[in-house]
Amino acid sequence: MVEQDKPDIWRAIVQMVTVVLIAPFIPMIISSQWDWWQAWAYAIASVLAFVLSRLIVARKHPDLIAERARFMQAKDTKPWDKVLAPLLGLGSILILVVAGLDRFYGWSSAFSTGVNIIALVGIVIGYGFSSWALIENRFFSGTVRIQTERGHHVVSTGPYRIMRHPGYAGGLFGYLFIPLLLDSFWAFVPAVLLAIVMVTRTALEDKTLQAELPGYKDFAQKTKYRLIPGIW
């Protein structure tokens, strides 16, 4: 093992522990309600999506695991993404924090079980679609940059035949269903703010790729929509 690879491995392990063992359970940790079936359903869906997608990526694109582990260390990350990328991570956590606080203090009335189930299906579809994009795209980095040292090129297969940024689309779709699953009207506040950040990042990333990644302009002509088919 090359010595400089060790920090990347440890960063990947820390990220794995945070995402798998802590973040999905935030609503239950904050509310102290471990019999909350909706929160368990979210945690299981989130953990499975993360673990299964990373296991597949580790076999298909092992170098992508290292790239994502050191994503904030890249010197050529776009300056604006050094702000937006952490905001996305913070926003996804805030949705869960607010939902947990809402449950603890009883701020919102519960949605119907039918709405909860529809929301759970929406989360599974959204996270699944985002995971598909991750698996398909060897250059699915954690920050926006042109990865010249990794032979960065346009990926137009899988979900990229449908839209140019399927990873964001799936994540956005899933995040907006979390408040409905966790019976938290107030969780829509960070969810909507997160959506604004995600749309902004999508626009800036797409502009960057069209300007700097060879072949992306042609790809954009064929795959017309960035995030929402038929709209944008």
C-alpha positions in Angstrom: 0.0 0.0 0.0 1.3 3.4 -0.9 1.8 5.5 2.2 -0.1 8.6 0.9 -3.2 6.4 0.3 -3.6 5.7 4.0 -5.2 9.1 4.9 -7.7 8.6 2.0 -8.7 5.2 3.4 -9.2 6.6 6.9 -11.2 9.5 5.5 -13.4 6.9 3.7 -13.8 4.9 6.9 -14.9 8.0 8.9 -17.3 9.0 6.2 -18.7 5.5 6.1 -19.3 5.5 9.9 -20.9 8.9 9.9 -23.3 8.1 7.0 -24.1 4.6 8.1 -24.1 4.7 11.9 -25.0 8.2 12.8 -26.8 10.4 10.2 -29.7 8.1 9.4 -30.6 7.7 13.0 -30.5 11.4 13.9 -34.3 11.8 14.1 -34.5 8.9 16.7 -31.5 10.1 18.6 -32.9 13.6 19.0 -36.5 12.6 19.7 -35.5 9.6 21.9 -38.3 7.6 20.2 -36.8 4.3 19.1 -40.2 2.8 18.3 -40.8 5.4 15.5 -41.4 3.1 12.5 -41.2 5.9 9.9 -37.7 6.9 11.2 -36.6 3.3 11.1 -37.9 3.0 7.5 -35.9 6.0 6.5 -32.7 4.8 8.3 -32.9 1.4 6.6 -33.5 2.9 3.2 -30.7 5.4 3.6 -28.2 2.8 4.9 -29.0 0.2 2.2 -28.7 2.8 -0.6 -25.3 4.0 0.7 -23.8 0.6 1.4 -25.0 -1.3 -1.7 -24.0 1.5 -4.0 -20.5 1.8 -2.5 -20.0 -2.0 -2.6 -20.9 -2.0 -6.3 -18.7 1.1 -7.0 -15.8 -0.5 -5.1 -15.9 -3.3 -7.6 -16.6 -1.3 -10.7 -14.7 1.9 -10.1 -12.4 1.5 -7.0 -10.6 4.7 -7.8 -13.8 6.6 -7.3 -13.9 5.6 -3.7 -10.6 7.3 -3.1 -11.6 10.3 -5.1 -14.7 10.8 -3.0 -12.8 10.2 0.2 -10.5 13.2 -0.5 -13.1 15.4 -2.3 -12.5 18.4 -0.1 -8.7 18.2 -0.5 -8.7 18.7 -4.3 -6.9 22.0 -5.1 -8.8 22.5 -8.4 -12.3 22.4 -6.9 -14.2 25.4 -8.1 -14.2 28.2 -5.4 -18.0 28.4 -5.3 -18.3 24.7 -4.7 -16.1 24.9 -1.6 -19.2 26.7 -0.2 -22.0 24.8 -1.9 -20.8 21.2 -1.3 -20.6 21.6 2.5 -24.0 23.4 2.4 -25.6 20.3 0.7 -24.2 18.1 3.4 -25.4 20.4 6.1 -28.8 20.8 4.6 -29.4 17.0 4.4 -28.5 16.8 8.1 -30.7 19.7 9.1 -33.8 18.0 7.5 -33.2 15.1 9.9 -32.5 17.4 12.9 -35.6 19.5 12.4 -37.7 16.3 12.0 -36.3 14.9 15.2 -37.0 18.2 17.1 -40.5 18.3 15.6 -41.2 14.8 16.9 -39.8 15.6 20.3 -41.8 18.9 20.8 -44.9 17.8 18.8 -44.9 20.9 16.5 -46.6 19.1 13.5 -49.6 16.9 13.2 -49.0 13.5 11.7 -49.6 12.8 8.1 -51.7 9.7 7.2 -50.1 6.3 6.9 -50.8 6.4 3.2 -48.8 9.6 2.8 -46.0 8.0 4.8 -45.8 5.0 2.6 -45.9 7.1 -0.6 -43.1 9.2 0.8 -41.1 6.1 1.6 -41.5 4.8 -2.0 -40.4 8.3 -3.2 -37.3 8.2 -1.1 -36.4 4.7 -2.3 -36.8 5.8 -5.9 -34.9 9.0 -5.4 -32.0 7.4 -3.6 -32.0 4.5 -6.0 -31.8 6.8 -9.0 -29.0 8.8 -7.4 -27.1 5.6 -6.6 -27.5 4.4 -10.2 -25.8 7.7 -11.4 -23.0 7.1 -8.9 -22.4 3.6 -10.1 -22.6 4.6 -13.8 -20.3 7.6 -13.6 -16.6 6.9 -12.7 -16.2 10.7 -12.3 -19.0 11.3 -9.7 -16.8 13.3 -7.4 -17.9 15.0 -4.2 -16.9 18.4 -5.5 -17.1 20.1 -8.9 -13.8 19.9 -10.7 -12.4 18.7 -14.0 -10.5 15.5 -13.1 -7.8 15.6 -15.7 -5.5 13.3 -13.8 -8.2 10.6 -14.0 -9.0 11.0 -17.7 -12.2 12.8 -17.1 -14.7 12.5 -20.0 -18.4 12.7 -20.7 -20.6 9.9 -19.4 -23.8 9.5 -21.4 -25.0 6.0 -20.5 -27.5 4.8 -17.9 -29.5 7.6 -16.2 -27.4 10.2 -18.1 -29.4 9.3 -21.2 -32.4 10.8 -19.3 -30.9 14.0 -17.8 -27.5 15.5 -17.4 -27.4 15.5 -13.6 -29.3 12.4 -12.4 -27.4 12.2 -9.1 -28.8 15.6 -8.1 -32.2 14.8 -9.5 -32.5 11.6 -7.4 -31.2 13.2 -4.3 -33.6 16.2 -4.6 -36.5 13.8 -5.2 -35.7 11.8 -2.1 -35.0 14.8 0.2 -38.3 16.4 -0.6 -40.1 13.3 0.6 -38.4 13.0 4.0 -40.7 15.5 5.8 -43.7 13.6 4.6 -42.3 10.3 5.8 -41.2 11.7 9.2 -44.4 13.7 9.8 -42.6 17.0 10.0 -44.1 20.0 8.2 -41.2 22.2 9.6 -38.6 19.9 7.9 -39.8 21.3 4.6 -38.0 24.5 5.5 -34.4 23.0 5.3 -35.6 20.7 2.5 -36.7 23.7 0.3 -33.5 25.6 1.2 -31.5 22.5 0.2 -33.4 22.3 -3.1 -32.4 25.9 -3.8 -28.7 25.1 -3.1 -28.9 22.0 -5.3 -30.5 23.8 -8.2 -27.9 26.5 -8.0 -25.0 24.0 -7.9 -26.5 22.1 -10.8 -26.6 25.3 -12.9 -23.0 26.3 -12.0 -21.7 22.7 -12.6 -23.4 22.4 -15.9 -22.0 25.8 -17.0 -18.5 24.7 -15.9 -18.7 21.4 -17.7 -19.9 23.0 -20.9 -17.0 25.4 -20.8 -14.2 23.0 -19.7 -15.0 19.4 -20.4 -14.5 18.3 -24.0 -17.6 16.8 -25.6 -20.0 18.1 -23.0 -21.6 20.7 -25.2 -22.5 18.0 -27.7 -23.8 15.8 -24.9 -26.0 18.8 -23.7 -27.5 19.1 -27.2 -28.5 15.4 -27.1 -29.6 15.2 -23.4 -31.5 18.5 -23.2 -32.6 18.6 -19.6 -30.3 19.2 -16.6 -32.4 18.2 -13.7 -36.2 17.9 -14.4 -37.2 16.2 -17.7 -39.5 18.4 -19.8 -38.9 21.5 -17.6 -35.2 22.3 -17.0 
